[in-house]
């Protein structure tokens, strides 16, 4: 299979598209053609007519490549290029992940936003200030949370809160809506946006952004969003600290957290945790307690994912309670005011 996958690298894109279409039934193939322009249909149809005696392994490799790229694009839209690459590296290794990401960037409209990511926050906002808040939200939701956080800081109130709220409440964006901001991206990046239905923004997106702003600014924005929609504000607050963020907490504070967390909840919460996080936890326990926890994890049978997530939520509740009482510091934002010496 590896040799066949390697061979697909030499197959032109149009031929790969033809193989994919052939692999579909007639009904599905016709649906795909409806989303292509005439020149693309003509090109692929020509390649289909040329296909002769293609090994099934080659077709399988092309379909696998297509599946990987679709999956990668979903990850990119969910959390950005960096997030997608991290997920893919865990599945395929670094080299394969980079290869997939590069193909996604070259064959989709994400390149336009990659160009925007190179802009300074001041330059970006001076360009976007004249745009509708929804357009600003749409564009900022495609950028890295660090850049979005810096851009939000450049905005004045009440526009800042309005844009943050719109990012939090973005969902499925239709091709017609995307066309409205196509010119904005064209002017700045010189690239066209795609026409596919994309899920962008959301409470998870703005939570990641606010985690990277200073405390006073994030509180100011959250207060404004809470006045607009308390339910959205509550969901953002829940997402502003995730279980994996525990690895960034100082050891002395980890020890305080462990004293407050139920042992059963701790074991369940670590069921799907990263190994580095597990080692962080073990390193802040007594040797005997760590050995007992390791043994419990080793012999833990299959459990429902929702039970693990519920246990993680309980741990997060303990973390938040301790932070609110001033007993621990989360150090999520990375600002100078939170450097330990």
C-alpha positions in Angstrom: 0.0 0.0 0.0 2.8 2.4 0.8 4.3 1.9 -2.6 0.9 2.6 -4.2 0.4 5.7 -2.1 3.8 7.0 -3.2 2.8 6.5 -6.8 -0.2 8.7 -6.4 2.2 11.7 -5.9 2.9 11.5 -9.6 -0.7 11.5 -10.7 -2.0 15.0 -11.8 -4.9 16.4 -9.8 -7.4 16.2 -12.7 -6.7 12.4 -13.0 -7.2 11.9 -9.3 -10.5 13.8 -9.5 -11.5 11.5 -12.3 -10.7 8.4 -10.3 -12.8 9.7 -7.4 -15.7 10.4 -9.7 -15.5 7.0 -11.2 -15.5 5.4 -7.7 -18.8 7.1 -7.0 -22.1 6.0 -8.3 -23.8 8.0 -11.1 -26.2 9.8 -8.8 -23.4 11.0 -6.4 -21.1 11.9 -9.3 -23.8 14.1 -10.9 -24.2 15.9 -7.5 -20.5 16.6 -7.4 -20.6 18.0 -11.0 -23.3 20.4 -9.9 -20.8 22.2 -7.7 -18.2 22.6 -10.4 -18.0 25.2 -13.2 -18.2 24.1 -16.9 -14.4 24.2 -17.4 -13.8 21.9 -14.5 -16.5 19.5 -15.6 -15.0 19.4 -19.1 -11.5 18.8 -17.8 -12.5 16.0 -15.4 -14.8 14.4 -18.0 -11.9 14.3 -20.4 -9.7 12.6 -17.8 -12.5 10.1 -17.1 -12.6 9.1 -20.7 -8.8 8.4 -20.6 -8.9 6.1 -17.5 -7.9 2.6 -18.4 -7.0 -0.4 -16.2 -6.1 1.5 -13.1 -5.1 -0.8 -10.2 -7.6 -0.9 -7.4 -4.8 -0.1 -4.9 -4.1 3.1 -6.7 -7.8 4.1 -6.6 -7.9 3.2 -2.9 -4.8 5.4 -2.3 -6.4 8.3 -4.1 -9.6 8.0 -2.1 -7.6 7.7 1.1 -5.7 10.9 0.2 -9.0 12.7 -0.5 -10.4 11.5 2.8 -7.3 12.7 4.7 -7.6 16.1 3.1 -11.3 16.5 3.8 -10.6 15.5 7.4 -7.7 17.9 7.7 -9.8 20.8 6.3 -12.4 20.2 8.9 -9.7 20.4 11.6 -8.4 23.6 10.0 -11.9 25.2 10.0 -12.4 24.0 13.6 -9.2 25.2 15.2 -6.8 26.6 12.6 -3.8 25.3 10.7 -1.8 24.7 13.9 -4.5 22.7 15.5 -5.1 20.6 12.4 -1.4 19.8 12.1 -1.2 18.8 15.8 -4.1 16.4 15.4 -2.7 14.9 12.2 0.8 14.5 13.6 -0.7 12.2 16.3 -2.4 10.1 13.6 0.2 10.0 10.8 3.4 11.5 12.1 5.0 14.8 11.4 6.0 14.3 7.7 2.7 12.9 6.6 0.8 15.6 8.6 2.9 18.4 6.9 2.3 16.9 3.5 -1.5 16.8 4.1 -1.7 20.3 5.5 0.3 21.7 2.5 -2.1 20.1 0.1 -5.1 21.5 1.9 -3.5 25.0 1.9 -2.8 24.8 -1.8 -6.1 23.4 -2.9 -8.5 25.4 -0.7 -9.1 29.1 0.0 -7.4 28.9 3.4 -4.3 30.4 1.7 -6.1 33.8 1.7 -6.4 33.7 5.4 -2.8 32.5 5.8 -1.8 35.8 4.1 -3.9 37.7 6.5 -2.2 36.0 9.4 1.0 37.8 8.4 -0.5 41.2 8.9 0.2 43.2 12.1 -2.9 43.7 14.3 -2.8 47.5 13.9 -2.6 47.1 10.1 -5.4 44.5 10.1 -7.8 46.6 12.2 -7.1 49.8 10.3 -8.2 47.9 7.2 -11.2 46.3 8.8 -12.5 49.2 10.8 -14.6 50.4 8.0 -16.2 46.9 7.6 -19.5 45.7 9.1 -18.9 44.0 12.6 -20.1 40.7 11.1 -17.5 40.9 8.4 -14.8 41.6 11.0 -16.0 38.7 13.0 -15.9 36.3 10.0 -12.4 37.3 9.1 -11.0 37.3 12.7 -12.5 33.9 13.4 -10.2 32.4 10.7 -7.0 33.7 12.3 -4.9 32.3 15.1 -6.3 33.1 18.6 -3.2 35.1 19.4 -3.7 37.4 16.4 -7.4 37.7 17.0 -6.7 38.6 20.6 -4.3 41.3 19.5 -6.8 42.6 16.9 -9.6 42.8 19.5 -7.4 44.9 21.7 -7.0 47.4 18.8 -10.8 47.8 18.5 -12.7 50.4 20.5 -15.8 49.8 22.5 -18.6 49.0 21.8 -17.3 47.5 18.6 -14.9 45.2 20.5 -17.7 43.5 22.4 -19.9 43.4 19.4 -17.3 41.6 17.3 -16.4 39.2 20.2 -20.1 38.3 20.6 -20.5 37.7 16.8 -17.5 35.4 16.8 -19.0 33.5 19.7 -22.3 33.1 17.8 -21.0 32.3 14.3 -22.1 28.9 12.9 -22.7 27.6 9.5 -21.9 30.2 6.9 -23.5 30.0 3.5 -21.7 30.6 0.2 -23.8 33.8 -0.2 -22.6 35.2 3.1 -19.0 34.3 2.3 -19.3 36.2 -1.0 -20.0 39.4 1.0 -16.6 39.3 2.5 -14.8 38.0 -0.6 -13.8 41.4 -1.7 -12.3 42.2 1.7 -10.1 39.2 1.5 -9.3 39.8 -2.1 -8.2 43.4 -1.4 -5.9 42.2 1.4 -4.7 38.8 0.3 -5.3 38.7 -3.5 -7.0 35.4 -3.2 -10.6 34.2 -3.6 -12.7 32.6 -0.9 -14.3 29.2 -1.4 -17.9 28.5 -2.0 -18.4 25.6 0.4 -20.5 25.6 3.6 -18.1 26.2 6.5 -18.4 26.1 10.2 -16.4 28.8 11.8 -16.2 30.8 15.0 -18.3 29.7 17.9 -17.9 29.9 21.7 -14.9 27.6 21.6 -13.1 30.1 19.2 -13.7 33.2 21.2 -12.9 31.4 24.4 -9.4 30.5 23.0 -9.0 34.2 22.0 -10.0 35.5 25.4 -7.6 33.1 27.1 -4.9 35.0 25.4 -5.9 38.5 26.4 -5.1 40.1 29.7 -7.5 39.6 32.6 -9.0 43.1 32.6 -9.7 43.1 28.8 -11.2 39.6 28.9 -13.5 40.6 31.8 -14.5 43.8 30.0 -15.5 41.8 26.9 -17.2 39.1 28.9 -19.3 41.6 30.8 -20.4 43.1 27.5 -21.3 39.7 26.1 -23.2 38.8 29.3 -25.4 41.9 28.9 -26.1 40.8 25.3 -26.7 37.1 25.9 -26.1 35.5 29.4 -26.3 32.0 27.9 -23.5 32.6 25.4 -21.4 34.2 28.1 -21.9 31.2 30.3 -20.8 28.8 27.6 -17.7 30.9 26.9 -16.7 30.9 30.5 -17.0 27.1 30.6 -14.6 26.9 27.6 -12.1 29.4 28.7 -10.2 26.7 30.6 -10.0 23.2 29.2 -8.7 20.1 31.0 -5.5 19.9 28.9 -4.6 23.4 30.2 -3.8 21.9 33.6 -0.3 21.0 32.3 0.5 24.8 32.3 -0.3 25.2 36.0 2.5 25.5 38.5 3.4 22.4 40.5 2.5 24.0 43.8 -0.9 24.8 42.5 -1.4 21.3 41.0 -0.8 19.9 44.5 -3.6 22.2 45.9 -6.0 21.0 43.1 -5.2 17.3 43.8 -6.1 17.8 47.5 -9.6 18.9 46.4 -10.3 16.5 43.6 -12.2 13.2 44.3 -9.9 10.3 43.5 -12.4 8.5 41.3 -13.0 11.7 39.3 -9.2 12.1 38.9 -8.7 8.6 37.6 -11.6 8.9 35.1 -10.5 12.3 33.9 -7.1 10.9 33.0 -8.5 8.0 31.0 -7.9 9.8 27.7 -5.4 12.4 28.9 -2.1 13.1 27.2 0.9 11.2 28.6 2.7 14.4 29.5 -0.3 15.6 31.5 -0.5 12.3 33.3 3.2 12.5 34.2 2.6 16.1 35.5 -0.1 14.7 37.8 1.9 11.7 38.9 4.9 14.0 39.7 2.9 16.0 42.1 1.6 13.1 44.1 3.4 10.9 46.7 5.0 7.8 45.2 2.5 5.5 46.8 -0.5 7.6 45.6 0.9 7.8 42.1 1.5 4.1 42.0 -2.1 3.4 43.1 -3.5 5.8 40.5 -1.3 4.3 37.7 -2.6 0.8 38.8 -6.2 2.0 38.7 -5.7 3.5 35.2 -4.0 0.3 34.0 -6.9 -2.0 35.1 -9.7 0.4 34.2 -12.0 -1.2 31.7 -14.0 0.5 28.9 -15.9 3.6 30.1 -18.3 5.9 28.4 -16.7 9.0 26.9 -19.4 11.2 28.5 -18.4 9.8 31.9 -14.8 10.8 31.3 -15.9 14.3 30.1 -18.1 14.6 33.2 -15.1 13.8 35.5 -12.9 16.3 33.6 -15.7 18.9 34.1 -15.6 18.3 37.9 -11.9 18.7 38.0 -12.2 21.9 36.0 -14.8 23.2 38.5 -12.3 22.6 41.3 -9.6 24.5 39.4 -11.9 27.4 38.7 -13.1 27.6 42.3 -9.5 27.7 43.5 -8.6 30.4 41.0 -11.6 32.5 41.9 -10.7 32.3 45.6 -7.1 33.4 44.7 -5.5 30.2 45.9 -4.0 29.3 42.5 -3.1 31.0 39.2 -3.8 29.4 35.9 -1.1 31.3 33.8 -3.0 30.6 30.5 -2.5 34.0 28.9 1.3 34.1 29.0 1.5 37.8 29.7 4.4 39.4 31.6 2.1 39.9 34.6 2.0 36.1 35.1 5.7 35.2 34.8 6.9 33.3 37.8 10.4 34.0 39.3 
